[in-house]
Amino acid sequence: MSTRGSTLGILLLLILLGAGGRALWTWLDRPIERVAIRGELHHVSADYLRSQLAPLLKGQTWLSADLPALRRRARDISWLAEVRLSREWPYALVFELVEQVPVARWNDGYLLNPEGEPFAFAPVEPPGDLPDLAGPVGSGAEVLAYHDRLAPRFEALGLSITQLRLEPRGAWRFQLDDGVWVMLGRNDREARLARLTAAWQRQLGPQATHIRYIDLRYPNGVAVAWHGETDIEKEDDGTG
């Protein structure tokens, strides 16, 4: 066979393979018939996730679907920390989902994950026993870390921190057992907390139900505002 004939034969073979490949692609690239959801889910249901994924898949076909783009869009769904996506025969897409772990409420409409990253929780109701944290945009990790530092200190006193707030100017305040508010301020926080611990063990603990708030922003001692009284009472720590 001449060189010209060999070249022509190869071209014809490539054309036939190309035509067959296009036909095979067309035959395989059909509408997605099934969406499988896998993963350990504790807070959201598969039905909720299917309802959120359905708009992303509208008009998509099995082979033509852009899986990286779909994965990025699926990551924006509330409660999803990670998404892995693959095709499965026949005509199915498999979503392997990692759910967010909520550790605190954040600024009313959000929750925080263990890294202090906020995520929206609506319309799924979060657990009811989460601490309520708040702070400026971008401060979630800082506020969560400080809560985790404070919590053991007050657990030793039989108390829990139910709310913690970082104000825009850097001052801190927190609430104990859904009752007493504590104004901690910005500076000398460790010394102020030590004074609070001593005052709580010495006198304030048994009277907690009568206390509106405790102000630690004094050089010595603490100031206490009582329910039903307009003035605050200052308790000196004995150092001056």
C-alpha positions as CSV (number, residue, x, y, z in Angstrom):
1,M,0.0,0.0,0.0
2,S,1.3,3.4,-0.9
3,T,2.0,6.1,1.6
4,R,-0.9,8.1,0.2
5,G,-3.2,5.1,0.7
6,S,-2.0,4.6,4.3
7,T,-2.6,8.2,5.1
8,L,-6.1,8.1,3.6
9,G,-6.9,5.0,5.6
10,I,-5.8,6.6,8.9
11,L,-7.9,9.7,8.1
12,L,-11.0,7.5,7.4
13,L,-10.5,5.6,10.6
14,L,-10.2,8.8,12.6
15,I,-13.4,10.2,11.0
16,L,-15.2,7.0,11.8
17,L,-14.0,7.1,15.4
18,G,-14.8,10.7,15.8
19,A,-18.3,10.2,14.4
20,G,-18.8,7.2,16.7
21,G,-17.5,9.2,19.7
22,R,-19.9,12.0,19.0
23,A,-22.8,9.5,18.7
24,L,-21.7,7.8,21.9
25,W,-21.4,11.1,23.7
26,T,-24.9,12.2,22.5
27,W,-26.3,8.8,23.6
28,L,-24.7,9.1,27.1
29,D,-25.3,12.8,27.7
30,R,-28.9,12.5,28.9
31,P,-30.7,14.5,31.6
32,I,-29.7,13.6,35.1
33,E,-32.2,11.0,36.4
34,R,-31.1,10.6,40.0
35,V,-29.3,12.6,42.7
36,A,-27.7,10.6,45.5
37,I,-26.8,12.3,48.8
38,R,-24.3,10.7,51.1
39,G,-22.7,11.8,54.3
40,E,-23.4,11.8,58.0
41,L,-26.1,14.4,58.6
42,H,-27.2,15.4,62.1
43,H,-28.9,18.8,61.6
44,V,-30.2,18.9,58.0
45,S,-32.3,16.3,56.2
46,A,-31.6,14.8,52.7
47,D,-35.0,16.3,51.6
48,Y,-33.9,19.8,52.6
49,L,-30.6,19.4,50.7
50,R,-32.4,18.0,47.6
51,S,-34.6,21.0,47.6
52,Q,-31.5,23.3,47.7
53,L,-29.7,21.3,45.0
54,A,-32.6,21.1,42.6
55,P,-32.2,24.6,41.2
56,L,-28.5,24.1,40.6
57,L,-29.2,21.0,38.5
58,K,-32.1,22.4,36.4
59,G,-31.3,21.9,32.7
60,Q,-28.1,20.0,33.4
61,T,-27.2,16.8,31.5
62,W,-25.1,13.9,32.9
63,L,-21.9,14.3,30.9
64,S,-22.0,18.0,30.2
65,A,-22.5,19.1,33.8
66,D,-19.6,21.1,35.0
67,L,-18.8,19.3,38.3
68,P,-16.3,21.8,39.7
69,A,-18.8,24.7,39.1
70,L,-21.6,22.7,40.7
71,R,-19.5,21.9,43.7
72,R,-18.6,25.6,44.2
73,R,-22.3,26.6,44.0
74,A,-23.3,23.7,46.4
75,R,-20.8,25.0,48.9
76,D,-23.0,28.1,49.3
77,I,-25.9,26.1,50.7
78,S,-26.4,26.7,54.4
79,W,-25.0,24.0,56.7
80,L,-22.5,22.5,54.1
81,A,-18.8,22.6,55.1
82,E,-17.5,20.5,52.2
83,V,-18.9,19.0,49.0
84,R,-17.5,16.2,46.8
85,L,-19.3,15.4,43.6
86,S,-19.1,12.6,41.1
87,R,-21.0,10.9,38.3
88,E,-22.5,7.4,38.8
89,W,-24.0,5.2,36.2
90,P,-26.7,5.3,35.1
91,Y,-27.3,9.1,34.8
92,A,-26.8,9.9,38.5
93,L,-24.8,12.5,40.3
94,V,-23.5,11.7,43.8
95,F,-23.1,14.4,46.4
96,E,-20.9,13.5,49.3
97,L,-21.6,16.1,51.9
98,V,-19.8,17.2,55.1
99,E,-22.1,19.1,57.4
100,Q,-21.2,22.2,59.4
101,V,-20.7,21.6,63.1
102,P,-22.4,24.5,65.1
103,V,-20.7,25.5,68.3
104,A,-22.3,28.9,68.9
105,R,-24.9,31.4,67.8
106,W,-23.4,34.5,66.1
107,N,-24.9,37.9,65.6
108,D,-28.5,36.7,65.5
109,G,-28.9,35.2,62.1
110,Y,-25.7,33.0,62.0
111,L,-23.9,30.2,63.7
112,L,-20.2,29.6,64.1
113,N,-18.3,26.4,63.3
114,P,-15.3,25.3,65.4
115,E,-13.0,27.5,63.3
116,G,-15.1,30.6,64.2
117,E,-16.4,30.9,60.6
118,P,-20.1,32.1,60.4
119,F,-22.7,30.4,58.4
120,A,-26.4,31.0,57.9
121,F,-28.7,28.4,59.6
122,A,-32.2,29.3,58.3
123,P,-34.6,27.6,57.7
124,V,-33.1,24.8,59.8
125,E,-33.4,25.4,63.5
126,P,-30.1,25.0,65.4
127,P,-29.6,23.3,68.7
128,G,-31.0,25.3,71.6
129,D,-28.1,25.0,74.0
130,L,-25.5,27.0,72.1
131,P,-23.8,30.1,73.6
132,D,-24.9,33.4,72.1
133,L,-21.9,35.3,70.8
134,A,-21.6,38.6,69.0
135,G,-19.0,40.9,67.6
136,P,-17.9,43.0,64.7
137,V,-17.6,41.5,61.2
138,G,-14.7,39.2,61.0
139,S,-14.2,38.7,64.7
140,G,-15.9,35.3,65.0
141,A,-12.8,33.3,65.6
142,E,-11.5,35.8,68.3
143,V,-14.8,35.9,70.2
144,L,-15.2,32.1,70.1
145,A,-11.6,31.6,71.3
146,Y,-12.2,34.0,74.2
147,H,-15.4,32.2,75.1
148,D,-13.5,28.9,75.2
149,R,-10.9,30.5,77.5
150,L,-13.5,32.0,79.9
151,A,-15.9,29.0,80.0
152,P,-13.7,26.7,82.2
153,R,-13.0,29.5,84.7
154,F,-16.8,29.9,85.4
155,E,-17.6,26.2,85.1
156,A,-15.4,25.8,88.2
157,L,-17.8,28.2,90.0
158,G,-20.8,26.2,88.7
159,L,-21.7,28.9,86.1
160,S,-22.0,29.0,82.3
161,I,-21.4,31.9,79.9
162,T,-24.6,32.2,78.0
163,Q,-23.8,35.3,76.1
164,L,-20.5,37.0,75.2
165,R,-20.2,40.3,73.4
166,L,-17.2,42.1,71.8
167,E,-18.1,45.8,71.3
168,P,-16.8,47.7,68.2
169,R,-14.3,49.6,70.4
170,G,-12.9,46.4,71.9
171,A,-14.7,46.2,75.3
172,W,-16.1,42.8,76.4
173,R,-19.2,42.0,78.4
174,F,-20.8,38.6,79.1
175,Q,-23.8,37.1,80.8
176,L,-23.8,34.3,83.4
177,D,-26.5,31.7,83.5
178,D,-29.0,33.8,81.5
179,G,-29.0,36.3,84.4
180,V,-26.2,38.5,85.6
181,W,-24.4,40.7,83.1
182,V,-20.7,41.4,83.7
183,M,-19.0,44.5,82.2
184,L,-15.4,43.4,81.7
185,G,-14.1,46.3,79.5
186,R,-10.9,46.3,77.4
187,N,-7.9,46.4,79.7
188,D,-6.5,44.3,82.6
189,R,-9.0,41.6,82.0
190,E,-7.2,38.9,83.9
191,A,-6.9,41.0,87.0
192,R,-10.6,42.0,86.8
193,L,-11.7,38.4,86.4
194,A,-9.7,37.5,89.4
195,R,-11.5,40.2,91.4
196,L,-14.8,38.9,90.2
197,T,-14.0,35.3,91.2
198,A,-13.0,36.4,94.7
199,A,-16.1,38.6,95.1
200,W,-18.4,35.8,93.8
201,Q,-17.0,33.3,96.2
202,R,-17.0,35.7,99.1
203,Q,-20.4,37.4,98.7
204,L,-22.0,37.7,95.3
205,G,-22.7,34.1,94.4
206,P,-25.6,33.5,96.9
207,Q,-27.2,36.8,95.9
208,A,-26.9,36.3,92.1
209,T,-30.7,36.3,91.5
210,H,-30.8,39.9,92.9
211,I,-28.0,41.3,90.7
212,R,-28.7,43.1,87.5
213,Y,-25.1,43.6,86.4
214,I,-21.5,43.7,87.8
215,D,-19.1,46.3,86.5
216,L,-15.4,45.4,86.7
217,R,-14.1,48.6,85.2
218,Y,-12.6,49.9,88.4
219,P,-9.0,50.0,89.7
220,N,-10.0,48.1,92.8
221,G,-13.1,46.1,93.7
222,V,-16.3,45.6,91.7
223,A,-19.5,47.6,91.3
224,V,-22.8,45.9,91.6
225,A,-26.2,47.0,90.3
226,W,-29.1,45.3,92.1
227,H,-32.6,44.7,90.8
228,G,-35.0,47.4,92.0
229,E,-32.3,49.9,92.8
230,T,-31.0,52.8,90.7
231,D,-27.6,53.2,92.3
232,I,-24.8,50.7,92.2
233,E,-22.9,49.5,95.2
234,K,-19.1,49.2,95.0
235,E,-17.4,46.3,96.9
236,D,-13.8,47.0,97.5
237,D,-11.3,44.1,97.2
238,G,-9.3,45.3,100.2
239,T,-6.3,46.5,98.2
240,G,-7.1,50.2,98.3
